[in-house]
Amino acid sequence: MKKIYFDDITNFRKTWILKSIFLIGIICILVGFFYNPINEIETVWIKRIKQIGYLFFAFYFINKIIRKNYVQWNKVGMTVRINSYLQEKRVTFNEVYSYELINDYLRIFQSNKTVDLDLSNVLDSDKERLIEIIKDNTVANNG
């Protein structure tokens, strides 16, 4: 059984370190991009600052790439990646009108599509948490 890594991007207390790394990376890239160097020594330092910015930027996004089972959500919707490194499925909470879990397959019915997720290799506690996330956010958005 595999674990799902959950990422609530609205919870700033849990993700402030990663968001800080992301912001520092962007600031370093922008400083390296807009700074007009005067001599060669400053050019080397600006290149290093820019490289550090790209490194921080990559460090922020590597967390999402290396996880095979990953769920990221906020109040609007969620992105689910189960048993795949590249294929993501997006669910918008205000379009969800029902869901069902039958034989380790979760079907989420939206107004314009149906999202099918194979949860056969996932821990039972993670299945319950995924359903709870869907239930809490669809009830909150629909009334």
LINVENRA-V431073 format. One record per pair of residues at least 24 apart in sequence whose ideal C-beta (glycine too) atoms are under 7 Angstrom apart, sorted by the first residue. I is the first residue (numbers start at 1). GAP is how many residues later the second one is. Records with the same first field share a line. If there is no record, write none. Layout:
I: GAP / GAP
//
This chain:
1: 120 / 121 / 122
2: 67 / 119 / 120
3: 66 / 120 / 123
4: 65 / 67 / 118 / 122 / 126
5: 62 / 64 / 65
6: 65 / 123
7: 64 / 65
8: 65
9: 63 / 65
10: 64 / 65
18: 42 / 45
21: 35 / 38 / 39
22: 35 / 38
24: 32
25: 28 / 31 / 32 / 35
26: 27 / 31
28: 24 / 25 / 28
29: 24 / 25 / 28
69: 53
71: 59
73: 60
75: 62
78: 55
80: 37
82: 35 / 36 / 37 / 40
83: 35 / 38
89: 26
91: 24
93: 44 / 45 / 48
94: 47 / 48
96: 38 / 42
99: 35
101: 26 / 30
108: 26
//
